[in-house]
C-alpha cells in the first residue's frame, strides 16, 4: 500500500473528496490474508444510477455498498457522485478449504488448491432461526433446478405453487449446490436485488454469473463452513488490517427500520492483541475504534509505523 493510501484510510471520513483530487491507483492483492483490490475501488455514478444497480454491476452486495457509502442516498446518488466500491476482503478465520460463508459480511469464499481464493456476495436468511453456523458439505449439484417451496413458505404465502419448473420465474436460477443440511441450497436467483441482503428462508443466493463460476469449480463432497464474523483481522506484508461489518442484530434492524444501534464487541481488544502478536505495542487503538464505530466493511491498517534507528 502506498503512503498516500495509508494516510487517506486513516482519515476515512474525508477520503472520497481527497481521492477525487488525486491520481490514485488501487493495488491488486494476490497473497496473504486479504484478497481483492486495496484499499477500495471508485465509481462515478450517473444520474440514473442507484447504489443497488452499482452493486450488481460491480459484483457487490447491497448492504456492503450501503455501508461503504453512508453519506450517499442509496436511491439517488446523483450524477458524477463518487461511490466507494468495497473491493478488498480479509479472509475469514479458520481453515481455507472448500467453501466458507461469512454471514456477517454476506459473502461466500471459495478456496481451491493451486488457485487464488475467490469471493462472491450472497443473500442470506432473513430471520435468526434461518441462520445456521457450522460445517457441512455439498451433497449434490443440479443444472436448471426446479423449486419446491416448503410447507412453511406456502403457509406464509398461500399463493405459492407447490412446484416451479426451471425458467425466469424460478428463484433458484440456473444452477444449484445442495448442502448436506436439509433444505439449504447455494443457488442463483431471478431477483438479483436480494443479493447482499437478509431476505431468504435460509438458502444462499448468488448473482447468476457467480453461481455459474462457482458451480464449475465445486465438486460434490466439497466441505462447506458457515461462520458469523463481523470483525475480521488479517495481515498483508508487515501491516495488520481490520474489517468491521454489521452484526446479525444490526443487519436485521437495518432491513426492518433503516437504522441500527452501535455494536458491542466485548472481546475486541483481546482479538486484536492476539492477531498483532509481537506487534501488539504498535496497535493504533484509535484506528481500531474508529473502524468499529463506522463499520464500513473496508480493510483498514491498524499498526503505527515501527521506529528504526540507524
Helices and strands as residue ranges (DSSP letters): H 3-10, G 12-14, H 15-20, E 27-29, E 34-38, E 41-44, H 51-57, H 62-68, E 82-85, E 88-90, E 98-102, E 107-111, E 118-121, E 124-125, G 128-130, E 134-143, H 151-156, E 175-179, E 185-187, G 192-194, E 198-200, E 204-205, H 208-217, E 223-227, E 231-236, E 239-244, H 248-257, H 268-276, G 277-282, H 285-294, E 300-301
